[in-house]
């Protein structure tokens, strides 16, 4: 082969490789720059670089929106659905990584020029003055869309057209691994632009220490400078002027900042930024020493407040009394009162509303009036009576799950020493022995029934005798008198290996070899069947799910929450610290097992120890 032919062949191969590289990046489109026409996996694209992927997405769907939330990643916890309900607009949340106001000013200008915009909601916080012009167009994960920042289209698209094939490969692998739950490669909800917090909202937050350990969360931030106050204020003014000049509504919000983050910024910098922002426009500020910022359970991490806190923010903005908002949460800042508001933000809190409640939950199963039948899960009726007497004498008041829900979601206070009495499975002896004693001593209890065993004295279709279970008709009079409430312990996921044989499920956990899709369908069907059974017999029931054998998983939590469950209950030992306004404090509740032979005094001591452990 001649040198000329070899060279032509080499050039042809090189050109072919370049064409294949470009074709792969267009087809797989790992950053969504080209509209992701083939995969349409926008959740992945936005996770890789929301600055470019959201613009590409909106170029296809901009007709669906007429209002925009602009801000750092904190802004993600402002619900688009809630904003739409409050305003009648159609919001899209443009939240992205970092709080660079240069990027946000450029974005606002692009939105107004290219789309229909009726309103812009801009979020700010002290971080807004500590970051400016931080991006790099050469960094594919951080670059602004070329159409937004004014970069040459040839340079911008060329960079993604000939990007490393590793990006496309990662998208293909992630697609194969994608499951029901969001993961690190799919943190956005494309249709609204917000972070997908379903998995984060399944984390247990019953007390601070266990929550911090579970999340591996830091509790401090290194001191941060605020070197870009002039630039940040100028960018805010640009966005405000842009809205005014185009007849566009403008709202600025100082979103919640944890005390841990707030204290990392120099006070003089915060005061200057806050004061100058108030000269531009009035705005609600949720910074500083307010009701929730000192408790990190209102935050996903030190720098990001929970969706529940976001709901409080919007309820404050739109004066929605139906959403619980604690006293002292947020302050309307104006040019006239800014000094006073700042002073209050740095003042040490005194008194105020108590936002937590310590709640022990007792777990019983079966009762007997014969001493020879007392066992690990069977309690002698006379011992139960002594325990009720001791609880009453110690000042405890029984409360229902609905009262716990009302405390968290409405801020309705609980009695001084609340206790929840629960009974699992639904044995007939619960009605014969326990219910009369509960009524006699002025207590109530919740019974979590196994749907498939209701009214049965044999196990399913095996003919195997079991401890008789009451029928719902038998329980109804006790429910009507307010002595008992009934909730579900599953319809048929409380299985027994010795009786169910092979394929027995362990609680609600996914079985070996069971696909995620099949598991979600099975759990959904089981819960809906159990709920329908209870509703048909006793009317509307409290949305509580008591896990069979106490076993649960992040997937079971997410599925049940999507089905409307507001309280989930385990067998993990301990008491619970509920938090007003934080729905997550009602999930994976702990309980204290009351076994046969436990004395009344020992029960009181167990309760006290569990309460001290969460202080």
C-alpha positions as CSV (number, residue, x, y, z in Angstrom):
1,X,0.0,0.0,0.0
2,X,1.3,3.4,-1.0
3,X,1.8,6.1,1.6
4,X,-0.9,8.2,-0.1
5,X,-3.5,5.4,0.2
6,X,-2.5,4.7,3.8
7,X,-2.9,8.4,4.6
8,X,-6.3,8.6,2.9
9,X,-7.4,5.5,4.7
10,X,-6.2,6.9,8.0
11,X,-8.0,10.2,7.4
12,X,-11.2,8.4,6.4
13,X,-11.1,6.2,9.6
14,X,-10.4,9.3,11.7
15,X,-13.3,11.2,10.0
16,X,-15.5,8.2,10.5
17,X,-14.6,8.1,14.2
18,X,-15.4,11.7,14.6
19,X,-18.7,11.3,12.9
20,X,-19.5,8.3,15.1
21,X,-18.6,10.2,18.2
22,X,-20.8,13.1,17.2
23,X,-23.7,10.8,16.3
24,X,-23.4,9.0,19.6
25,X,-23.5,12.2,21.6
26,X,-26.5,13.5,19.6
27,X,-28.4,10.2,20.0
28,X,-27.6,9.5,23.6
29,X,-27.4,13.2,24.5
30,X,-26.0,12.8,28.1
31,X,-26.6,16.5,28.9
32,X,-29.9,16.9,27.0
33,X,-28.3,19.7,25.0
34,X,-29.8,18.5,21.8
35,X,-33.3,17.9,23.2
36,X,-32.8,14.2,24.1
37,X,-35.1,13.2,21.2
38,X,-34.4,9.5,21.4
39,X,-34.2,8.7,25.2
40,X,-36.3,11.6,26.5
41,X,-34.7,10.9,29.9
42,X,-34.7,14.5,31.1
43,X,-34.4,13.6,34.8
44,X,-30.9,12.3,34.0
45,X,-30.0,15.2,31.7
46,X,-30.9,17.8,34.3
47,X,-29.0,16.0,37.0
48,X,-25.8,16.2,34.8
49,X,-26.2,19.9,34.1
50,X,-29.5,21.7,34.9
51,X,-28.3,24.9,33.4
52,X,-28.3,23.5,29.9
53,X,-30.8,20.7,30.1
54,X,-33.6,22.8,31.5
55,X,-33.3,25.3,28.7
56,X,-33.3,22.5,26.1
57,X,-36.4,21.0,27.9
58,X,-38.2,24.4,28.0
59,X,-37.5,25.0,24.3
60,X,-39.8,22.0,23.7
61,X,-42.3,22.7,26.5
62,X,-42.3,26.4,27.2
63,X,-46.0,26.7,26.2
64,X,-46.9,24.8,29.4
65,X,-45.4,27.5,31.7
66,X,-45.8,31.2,32.2
67,X,-44.0,31.8,35.5
68,X,-40.6,30.8,36.9
69,X,-38.8,30.3,40.2
70,X,-35.2,31.4,39.8
71,X,-32.6,30.6,42.5
72,X,-30.0,28.2,43.9
73,X,-30.7,24.6,44.8
74,X,-32.5,25.8,47.9
75,X,-35.3,27.1,45.7
76,X,-36.2,23.5,44.8
77,X,-38.2,23.1,48.0
78,X,-40.8,25.7,46.8
79,X,-43.6,23.5,45.3
80,X,-44.7,24.4,41.8
81,X,-48.0,22.8,42.5
82,X,-48.6,25.0,45.5
83,X,-47.6,28.1,43.6
84,X,-49.9,27.3,40.8
85,X,-52.8,26.8,43.3
86,X,-52.1,30.1,45.0
87,X,-51.6,32.2,41.9
88,X,-53.4,30.5,39.0
89,X,-50.1,30.7,37.1
90,X,-48.2,27.8,35.6
91,X,-44.8,27.8,37.3
92,X,-41.5,26.1,36.4
93,X,-38.7,25.8,38.9
94,X,-35.4,26.7,37.4
95,X,-33.4,25.8,40.4
96,X,-29.8,24.6,39.8
97,X,-26.6,23.9,41.6
98,X,-25.0,27.0,43.2
99,X,-26.4,30.4,43.8
100,X,-24.6,32.5,41.2
101,X,-26.7,35.6,40.6
102,X,-24.8,36.4,37.4
103,X,-26.2,33.2,35.9
104,X,-29.7,34.0,37.4
105,X,-29.7,37.5,35.8
106,X,-28.8,36.1,32.5
107,X,-31.4,33.4,32.8
108,X,-34.1,35.9,33.6
109,X,-33.2,37.9,30.5
110,X,-33.4,34.8,28.4
111,X,-36.7,33.7,29.8
112,X,-38.3,37.1,29.2
113,X,-37.0,37.4,25.7
114,X,-37.9,33.9,24.5
115,X,-40.9,32.7,26.5
116,X,-44.2,34.1,27.8
117,X,-43.4,35.2,31.4
118,X,-46.1,36.6,33.7
119,X,-44.2,36.3,37.0
120,X,-40.7,35.7,38.3
121,X,-40.0,34.5,41.9
122,X,-36.4,35.1,42.9
123,X,-34.9,33.4,45.9
124,X,-31.9,34.8,47.7
125,X,-29.9,34.1,50.9
126,X,-26.5,35.1,52.2
127,X,-24.8,32.6,49.9
128,X,-26.1,34.8,47.0
129,X,-23.4,37.4,47.9
130,X,-20.6,34.8,48.3
131,X,-20.8,33.3,44.8
132,X,-20.5,35.3,41.5
133,X,-19.3,34.4,38.1
134,X,-18.2,31.0,39.3
135,X,-19.0,28.9,36.3
136,X,-16.7,27.7,33.5
137,X,-18.0,27.0,30.0
138,X,-15.4,24.4,29.6
139,X,-16.9,22.3,32.4
140,X,-19.7,20.4,30.8
141,X,-21.4,19.9,34.1
142,X,-21.4,23.5,35.1
143,X,-21.6,25.5,31.9
144,X,-24.4,27.8,31.1
145,X,-26.4,27.2,28.0
146,X,-24.8,29.1,25.2
147,X,-28.1,30.8,24.3
148,X,-28.4,32.1,27.8
149,X,-24.9,33.5,28.3
150,X,-24.3,34.6,24.7
151,X,-21.7,32.1,23.8
152,X,-21.2,31.2,20.1
153,X,-23.5,28.3,19.2
154,X,-20.6,26.7,17.2
155,X,-18.4,26.7,20.3
156,X,-21.2,25.7,22.7
157,X,-22.8,22.8,20.7
158,X,-19.4,21.7,19.4
159,X,-18.2,21.1,23.0
160,X,-21.1,18.7,23.7
161,X,-21.0,17.2,20.2
162,X,-17.5,16.0,20.6
163,X,-17.6,15.3,24.3
164,X,-15.9,12.3,25.9
165,X,-17.8,9.1,25.1
166,X,-17.6,8.3,28.8
167,X,-20.6,10.7,29.4
168,X,-22.8,8.8,26.9
169,X,-21.7,5.4,28.3
170,X,-22.6,6.5,31.9
171,X,-26.1,7.5,30.7
172,X,-26.6,4.1,29.0
173,X,-25.4,2.2,32.1
174,X,-27.6,4.4,34.4
175,X,-30.6,3.7,32.2
176,X,-30.2,0.0,32.6
177,X,-29.8,0.4,36.4
178,X,-32.7,2.9,36.8
179,X,-35.3,1.8,39.3
180,X,-38.4,3.1,41.0
181,X,-36.6,5.3,43.4
182,X,-34.6,8.4,42.4
183,X,-30.8,8.0,42.7
184,X,-27.8,10.2,42.2
185,X,-28.3,10.2,38.5
186,X,-31.9,11.3,38.5
187,X,-32.5,14.0,41.1
188,X,-34.8,16.2,39.1
189,X,-38.5,16.0,38.2
190,X,-38.4,17.3,34.6
191,X,-42.1,18.5,34.5
192,X,-41.7,20.8,37.4
193,X,-37.9,21.4,37.6
194,X,-37.7,20.6,41.3
195,X,-35.5,18.0,43.0
196,X,-37.2,14.6,43.5
197,X,-37.3,14.4,47.3
198,X,-39.4,11.2,47.6
199,X,-36.4,9.2,48.9
200,X,-35.1,11.9,51.1
201,X,-38.5,12.3,52.7
202,X,-38.5,8.7,53.8
203,X,-35.7,9.2,56.2
204,X,-36.6,8.8,59.9
205,X,-36.2,11.9,61.9
206,X,-37.6,10.9,65.3
207,X,-34.7,12.5,67.2
208,X,-31.8,14.7,66.3
209,X,-29.0,12.3,67.2
210,X,-30.3,9.4,65.1
211,X,-31.2,11.6,62.2
212,X,-27.7,13.1,62.0
213,X,-26.2,9.6,62.2
214,X,-28.6,8.2,59.6
215,X,-27.8,11.0,57.1
216,X,-24.1,11.3,58.1
217,X,-24.9,15.0,58.3
218,X,-22.4,17.7,59.2
219,X,-23.7,20.3,61.7
220,X,-21.3,23.2,60.9
221,X,-20.0,25.1,58.0
222,X,-16.6,26.7,57.6
223,X,-16.7,30.5,57.8
224,X,-17.7,32.0,54.5
225,X,-16.9,35.4,53.0
226,X,-19.4,37.7,51.2
227,X,-17.1,39.3,48.7
228,X,-19.7,39.9,45.9
229,X,-22.4,42.1,47.6
230,X,-22.1,44.8,45.0
231,X,-22.4,42.3,42.1
232,X,-25.3,40.4,43.8
233,X,-27.3,43.6,44.5
234,X,-26.7,44.8,40.9
235,X,-28.0,41.4,39.5
236,X,-31.1,41.5,41.7
237,X,-31.7,45.1,40.5
238,X,-31.3,44.0,36.9
239,X,-33.9,41.2,37.4
240,X,-36.3,43.6,39.1
241,X,-35.9,46.3,36.4
242,X,-36.4,43.7,33.7
243,X,-39.7,42.6,35.2
244,X,-40.9,46.2,35.7
245,X,-40.0,47.2,32.2
246,X,-41.9,44.2,30.7
247,X,-45.0,44.3,33.0
248,X,-43.9,41.1,34.7
249,X,-44.8,40.4,38.4
250,X,-41.7,40.1,40.7
251,X,-41.4,38.4,44.1
252,X,-38.2,38.1,46.0
253,X,-38.0,35.6,48.9
254,X,-35.2,35.2,51.4
255,X,-35.5,31.4,51.8
256,X,-34.8,29.5,55.1
257,X,-31.2,29.2,56.1
258,X,-30.2,26.9,58.9
259,X,-28.5,28.5,62.0
260,X,-25.4,26.4,61.2
261,X,-25.1,28.0,57.7
262,X,-26.3,31.5,58.8
263,X,-23.6,31.7,61.5
264,X,-20.9,31.0,58.9
265,X,-21.5,34.3,57.2
266,X,-20.0,37.6,58.7
267,X,-22.7,39.6,60.3
268,X,-21.6,42.9,58.7
269,X,-21.8,41.3,55.3
270,X,-25.3,39.9,56.0
271,X,-26.5,43.2,57.3
272,X,-25.3,45.1,54.2
273,X,-26.7,42.6,51.8
274,X,-30.0,42.4,53.6
275,X,-30.3,46.2,53.9
276,X,-29.5,46.8,50.2
277,X,-31.8,44.1,49.0
278,X,-34.7,45.7,51.0
279,X,-34.0,48.9,49.1
280,X,-34.8,47.1,45.8
281,X,-38.1,45.5,46.9
282,X,-40.0,44.4,50.0
283,X,-39.4,40.7,50.7
284,X,-40.1,38.0,53.3
285,X,-36.8,36.8,54.9
286,X,-36.7,33.4,56.7
287,X,-33.1,33.8,57.8
288,X,-31.6,34.0,61.3
289,X,-33.0,33.0,64.6
290,X,-36.5,32.0,63.6
291,X,-38.7,29.2,64.7
292,X,-37.2,26.3,62.7
293,X,-33.7,27.3,61.6
294,X,-32.1,25.9,64.8
295,X,-33.4,22.3,64.2
296,X,-31.6,20.5,61.4
297,X,-34.5,18.1,61.0
298,X,-36.3,20.9,59.1
299,X,-33.4,20.5,56.6
300,X,-32.1,17.8,54.3
301,X,-28.6,19.0,55.1
302,X,-27.0,22.1,56.5
303,X,-27.8,24.1,53.4
304,X,-31.1,22.8,52.0
305,X,-34.5,23.2,53.8
306,X,-37.2,20.5,53.5
307,X,-40.2,20.6,51.3
308,X,-42.3,21.0,54.4
309,X,-40.4,24.1,55.3
310,X,-41.0,25.3,51.7
311,X,-44.7,24.8,52.2
312,X,-44.5,27.0,55.3
313,X,-42.7,29.7,53.2
314,X,-45.4,29.7,50.6
315,X,-48.2,29.7,53.2
316,X,-46.6,32.8,54.7
317,X,-46.3,34.5,51.4
318,X,-50.0,33.8,50.5
319,X,-51.5,34.0,54.0
320,X,-52.7,30.4,53.9
321,X,-54.1,29.5,57.3
322,X,-54.7,25.9,56.3
323,X,-51.0,25.2,56.4
324,X,-49.3,25.1,59.8
325,X,-46.7,27.8,60.2
326,X,-44.9,28.2,63.6
327,X,-44.9,31.5,65.4
328,X,-42.0,33.8,64.5
329,X,-41.3,32.1,61.1
330,X,-40.2,34.7,58.6
331,X,-40.5,38.5,58.6
332,X,-41.6,40.9,55.9
333,X,-38.6,43.1,55.3
334,X,-39.0,46.7,54.0
335,X,-36.6,49.6,53.5
336,X,-38.2,51.1,56.6
337,X,-38.0,48.1,59.0
338,X,-34.9,46.3,57.8
339,X,-32.7,47.3,60.8
340,X,-35.3,46.0,63.2
341,X,-35.8,42.7,61.3
342,X,-32.0,42.2,61.2
343,X,-31.7,42.8,65.0
344,X,-34.4,40.2,65.6
345,X,-32.7,37.7,63.4
346,X,-29.6,37.9,65.5
347,X,-31.4,38.0,68.9
348,X,-31.3,34.9,71.1
349,X,-34.7,33.2,71.1
350,X,-36.7,33.3,74.3
351,X,-39.9,31.4,75.0
352,X,-42.0,31.0,71.9
353,X,-44.0,28.0,70.7
354,X,-42.8,24.5,71.6
355,X,-42.3,22.6,68.3
356,X,-41.6,19.1,69.6
357,X,-43.5,16.5,71.5
358,X,-42.0,13.3,73.1
359,X,-44.3,10.4,72.5
360,X,-43.9,6.8,73.6
361,X,-45.9,4.1,71.8
362,X,-46.7,0.9,73.6
363,X,-47.0,-2.4,71.6
364,X,-49.2,-5.2,72.8
365,X,-50.5,-8.3,71.0
366,X,-52.6,-10.8,72.9
367,X,-54.2,-11.0,76.3
368,X,-55.3,-13.8,78.6
369,X,-56.9,-14.3,82.0
370,X,-54.9,-17.5,82.6
371,X,-51.4,-17.3,84.1
372,X,-50.3,-20.5,82.3
373,X,-50.9,-18.8,78.9
374,X,-48.7,-15.8,79.6
375,X,-45.8,-15.7,77.1
376,X,-43.6,-13.2,75.2
377,X,-46.5,-11.7,73.3
378,X,-49.4,-12.6,75.6
379,X,-50.1,-10.3,78.6
380,X,-52.2,-11.3,81.6
381,X,-55.3,-9.2,81.8
382,X,-54.7,-8.3,85.4
383,X,-51.2,-7.1,84.5
384,X,-52.6,-5.0,81.8
385,X,-55.0,-3.4,84.3
386,X,-52.2,-2.7,86.6
387,X,-50.3,-1.0,83.8
388,X,-53.2,1.2,82.9
389,X,-53.6,2.1,86.5
390,X,-50.0,3.0,86.8
391,X,-50.0,5.0,83.5
392,X,-53.1,7.0,84.8
393,X,-51.5,7.6,88.2
394,X,-48.3,8.8,86.5
395,X,-50.3,11.4,84.5
396,X,-50.2,9.8,81.1
397,X,-53.0,10.4,78.6
398,X,-53.6,8.1,75.7
399,X,-53.7,9.8,72.3
400,X,-54.6,8.6,68.9
401,X,-52.6,8.5,65.7
402,X,-54.9,11.2,64.4
403,X,-53.9,13.4,67.3
404,X,-50.2,12.9,66.3
405,X,-51.1,13.8,62.7
406,X,-52.9,17.0,63.9
407,X,-49.9,17.9,66.1
408,X,-47.5,17.7,63.2
409,X,-49.6,19.1,60.3
410,X,-51.8,21.6,62.2
411,X,-49.7,22.4,65.3
412,X,-52.5,21.1,67.6
413,X,-50.9,20.6,71.0
414,X,-50.9,17.2,72.7
415,X,-51.4,16.7,76.4
416,X,-48.4,17.0,78.7
417,X,-47.7,13.2,78.9
418,X,-49.0,11.6,75.8
419,X,-48.8,7.9,75.2
420,X,-50.1,5.8,72.3
421,X,-51.4,2.3,73.1
422,X,-51.3,-0.1,70.1
423,X,-52.3,-3.7,69.8
424,X,-51.1,-5.8,66.8
425,X,-52.9,-8.5,64.8
426,X,-56.5,-8.2,65.9
427,X,-57.2,-11.1,68.3
428,X,-60.7,-11.6,69.7
429,X,-59.2,-11.4,73.2
430,X,-58.4,-7.8,72.5
431,X,-62.2,-7.1,72.6
432,X,-63.0,-9.5,75.4
433,X,-60.2,-8.6,77.8
434,X,-58.4,-5.4,76.8
435,X,-61.2,-3.1,75.5
436,X,-63.3,-3.2,78.7
437,X,-60.2,-2.3,80.8
438,X,-59.3,0.5,78.4
439,X,-62.8,2.0,78.7
440,X,-62.8,1.6,82.5
441,X,-59.5,3.5,82.9
442,X,-60.3,6.2,80.3
443,X,-57.7,5.1,77.7
444,X,-58.0,4.5,74.0
445,X,-56.0,2.1,71.8
446,X,-55.3,1.4,68.2
447,X,-55.5,-2.1,66.8
448,X,-53.7,-2.9,63.6
449,X,-55.6,-5.8,62.0
450,X,-54.4,-8.4,59.5
451,X,-57.0,-8.2,56.8
452,X,-56.9,-11.8,55.6
453,X,-57.3,-13.1,59.2
454,X,-60.2,-10.8,60.2
455,X,-62.9,-13.0,61.9
456,X,-60.9,-16.2,61.4
457,X,-59.9,-18.9,63.8
458,X,-58.0,-21.0,61.2
459,X,-55.1,-19.8,59.0
460,X,-56.3,-18.9,55.5
461,X,-57.2,-22.1,53.6
462,X,-54.9,-24.4,55.5
463,X,-57.4,-25.4,58.3
464,X,-54.6,-24.8,60.8
465,X,-56.1,-23.5,64.1
466,X,-54.9,-20.0,65.2
467,X,-55.7,-17.7,68.0
468,X,-59.2,-16.4,67.0
469,X,-59.3,-13.0,65.4
470,X,-62.3,-10.7,65.8
471,X,-64.5,-9.6,63.0
472,X,-64.8,-6.0,62.1
473,X,-68.5,-6.1,63.0
474,X,-67.5,-7.2,66.5
475,X,-65.1,-4.4,66.9
476,X,-67.4,-1.7,65.5
477,X,-69.2,-0.9,68.8
478,X,-65.9,-0.2,70.5
479,X,-64.9,2.0,67.6
480,X,-68.1,3.9,67.8
481,X,-67.6,4.5,71.5
482,X,-64.2,5.9,70.9
483,X,-62.3,3.2,72.9
484,X,-60.6,1.7,69.8
485,X,-59.4,2.8,66.4
486,X,-58.6,0.3,63.7
487,X,-55.8,0.5,61.1
488,X,-54.0,-1.9,58.9
489,X,-51.3,-4.4,59.6
490,X,-51.4,-5.3,55.8
491,X,-54.1,-7.4,54.2
492,X,-51.9,-10.5,53.5
493,X,-48.3,-9.5,54.0
494,X,-48.0,-10.7,57.6
495,X,-47.1,-14.2,56.5
496,X,-45.8,-17.2,58.5
497,X,-43.1,-19.3,56.9
498,X,-44.2,-22.5,58.7
499,X,-47.8,-22.1,57.3
500,X,-47.3,-20.2,54.0
501,X,-44.5,-22.4,52.8
502,X,-42.1,-21.5,50.0
503,X,-42.3,-18.0,48.6
504,X,-43.3,-16.6,52.0
505,X,-42.7,-12.9,52.1
506,X,-40.8,-11.4,55.1
507,X,-43.1,-8.6,56.2
508,X,-43.5,-6.2,53.3
509,X,-40.0,-6.7,52.0
510,X,-39.2,-7.4,48.4
511,X,-38.8,-11.1,47.8
512,X,-35.7,-12.6,46.2
513,X,-36.1,-12.5,42.4
514,X,-39.1,-10.3,42.6
515,X,-38.9,-7.3,40.2
516,X,-39.4,-3.8,41.5
517,X,-42.4,-3.4,39.3
518,X,-44.0,-6.6,40.6
519,X,-43.2,-5.6,44.2
520,X,-44.7,-2.1,43.9
521,X,-47.8,-3.6,42.4
522,X,-48.1,-6.2,45.1
523,X,-47.7,-3.7,48.0
524,X,-50.1,-1.3,46.4
525,X,-52.8,-3.9,45.8
526,X,-52.4,-5.3,49.3
527,X,-52.6,-1.9,51.0
528,X,-55.6,-0.8,48.9
529,X,-57.4,-4.0,49.7
530,X,-56.8,-3.6,53.4
531,X,-57.9,0.0,53.4
532,X,-61.1,-0.8,51.5
533,X,-61.9,-3.6,53.9
534,X,-61.6,-1.3,56.9
535,X,-63.5,1.6,55.2
536,X,-66.4,-0.6,54.2
537,X,-66.8,-1.9,57.8
538,X,-66.1,1.1,60.0
539,X,-66.0,4.1,57.7
540,X,-63.0,6.3,57.0
541,X,-59.9,5.2,58.9
542,X,-56.7,7.0,59.8
543,X,-54.0,6.5,57.2
544,X,-51.6,4.5,59.3
545,X,-49.6,1.5,58.3
546,X,-48.2,-0.8,60.9
547,X,-45.4,-2.9,59.3
548,X,-45.7,-6.6,59.7
549,X,-42.8,-7.8,61.9
550,X,-41.7,-4.2,61.9
551,X,-39.8,-4.6,58.6
552,X,-39.6,-1.8,56.1
553,X,-37.4,-0.4,53.4
554,X,-37.0,2.9,51.6
555,X,-39.0,1.6,48.7
556,X,-41.9,0.5,50.9
557,X,-41.9,3.9,52.6
558,X,-42.0,5.8,49.3
559,X,-44.8,3.6,47.9
560,X,-47.0,3.8,51.0
561,X,-46.5,7.6,51.2
562,X,-47.5,7.9,47.6
563,X,-50.7,5.9,48.5
564,X,-51.5,8.5,51.2
565,X,-50.1,6.8,54.3
566,X,-49.3,9.6,56.8
567,X,-48.0,7.4,59.6
568,X,-45.8,4.3,59.4
569,X,-45.0,2.2,62.5
570,X,-42.2,-0.2,63.1
571,X,-41.1,-2.5,66.0
572,X,-37.8,-0.6,66.5
573,X,-37.5,0.1,70.2
574,X,-37.6,3.6,71.6
575,X,-39.8,6.7,71.9
576,X,-40.4,9.4,69.3
577,X,-39.9,13.1,69.1
578,X,-42.5,14.6,66.8
579,X,-41.8,17.9,65.1
580,X,-44.6,20.4,64.2
581,X,-44.6,21.0,60.4
582,X,-42.3,18.1,59.6
583,X,-44.4,15.2,58.2
584,X,-41.3,13.0,58.2
585,X,-41.4,12.8,62.0
586,X,-44.5,10.5,61.6
587,X,-42.7,7.9,59.6
588,X,-41.0,4.7,60.9
589,X,-42.3,5.4,64.4
590,X,-40.7,3.4,67.2
591,X,-42.5,1.4,69.8
592,X,-41.9,-0.2,73.2
593,X,-42.8,-3.9,73.4
594,X,-44.9,-4.9,76.4
595,X,-44.2,-8.6,76.9
596,X,-46.0,-11.0,79.2
597,X,-44.9,-10.7,82.9
598,X,-43.7,-7.1,82.7
599,X,-44.7,-5.3,85.9
600,X,-46.4,-1.9,85.9
601,X,-43.4,-0.3,87.5
602,X,-41.0,-1.8,85.0
603,X,-43.2,-0.4,82.2
604,X,-43.1,3.1,83.6
605,X,-39.3,2.8,84.0
606,X,-39.0,1.6,80.4
607,X,-41.0,4.6,79.1
608,X,-39.0,7.0,81.1
609,X,-35.7,5.6,79.9
610,X,-36.9,5.8,76.3
611,X,-37.9,9.4,76.7
612,X,-34.6,10.4,78.3
613,X,-32.8,8.8,75.3
614,X,-34.3,11.3,72.8
615,X,-33.9,14.5,74.9
